[in-house]
Amino acid sequence: MLLIGRVSAFFTTGYGEAALVKLVLFGALIALAARNRWRFMPVLPASRAVLLRAITIESALGLLVLLVAGVLMQLSPPVMAAMVGMAG
């Protein structure tokens, strides 16, 4: 939130939209990991195939989070853009 400045920037700037996507993907990753831990781990021998599929999805979500983080590195945060605008 520090680099985004205001809540509306999540929807009105490229940086904010990418940060929002990253946040949603990260939340889904954590939710899936919790589901794997509490639902499939206690009954592991019976749920092995389902757990492996869920882990594959979890890994793909993790890679998407890293991809969006890479995109964020290429974008200028709204707070920085505002500072550049004030200096010029």
C-alpha positions, 0 to 999 in steps of 0.5 A, spaced: 500 500 500 505 504 501 507 504 493 500 504 491 498 511 495 491 510 495 486 504 494 483 507 488 490 506 484 489 498 485 484 499 479 486 505 475 494 504 474 497 498 471 502 497 477 495 497 482 492 492 477 498 488 477 499 488 485 492 486 486 492 480 481 499 478 485 495 479 492 489 475 489 494 469 486 498 469 493 491 469 497 489 463 493 496 460 494 495 460 501 488 458 501 490 452 497 496 450 501 491 450 507 486 446 504 492 441 502 495 441 509 488 440 513 484 436 508 489 431 505 495 430 509 491 427 515 488 421 510 495 421 506 495 414 503 488 415 500 488 422 498 495 421 494 493 422 487 488 428 489 494 431 493 499 431 488 494 434 483 493 440 488 501 441 489 501 441 482 496 447 482 499 450 488 506 450 484 503 453 478 500 459 482 507 460 485 510 461 479 504 466 477 505 470 483 513 470 481 511 472 474 506 478 476 512 480 481 517 480 475 512 485 471 511 489 478 518 490 477 518 493 470 512 498 472 513 505 476 509 505 482 503 511 482 507 514 488 513 514 485 510 517 478 506 522 482 513 524 485 516 525 478 510 529 476 511 534 482 519 535 481 518 536 473 
